[in-house]
Amino acid sequence: MTKDNKNSKSDVAAPQVDEAAKLKEELAAKDKQIADLTDTAKRALADLQNFRRQAEKDRAHFVAFANAGLVLELLPILDNFARAFARVPEEVQKTNWFKGALQIEQQLVGIMKKQGVTEMPSSVGKKLDVNLHEAITVGPGEADVVIEEFEKGYLIGDKVIRPAKVRVGDGNTSTPA
């Protein structure tokens, strides 16, 4: 082999090595680009899933409260049923008329439940909570404790649509003689 022949071989090998290094760099750059795009796609998919969950939650919330105005207008009817039934004589309670009235009240309660409306449990004996109660009067009893409930409170889901109307204690626990 002549010296020229050796040079020509190394001349050929040098561009091939340069080209291989260049291709490796391009491949590494493409791999990084693929990894970045994959990460971006995963984030976009997660964002889309979060958006869908939030949109469904917002839709359910909107539907639940879309009828709140109508529900608030119907609640006094339930209150009046309760007041009327509390004063019905025992002999009337055995009549078909009274049983029919009870069924109408239960139908209204069922409709309310379908709309997500629930009655708040009685607050008598519990501390006054301004988020759940509307104190309309005070009387003898432990301070800031509910001593009587005049109207039941109602919720849609976990939101108060009507606070319970209550009497609270004024801190004077002595009873008149």
Secondary structure, DSSP 4 states (H G I P E B T S, - for coil): --HHHHHHHHHHHHHHHHHHHHHHHHHHHHHHHHHHHHHHHHHHHHHHHHHHHHHHHHHHHHHHHHTHHHHHHHHHHHHHHHHHHHT--HHHHTSHHHHHHHHHHHHHHHHHHHTTEEEPPP-TTSBP-TTTEEEEEEEEEEETBEEEEEE--EEETTEEEEPEEEEEE-S--PPP-
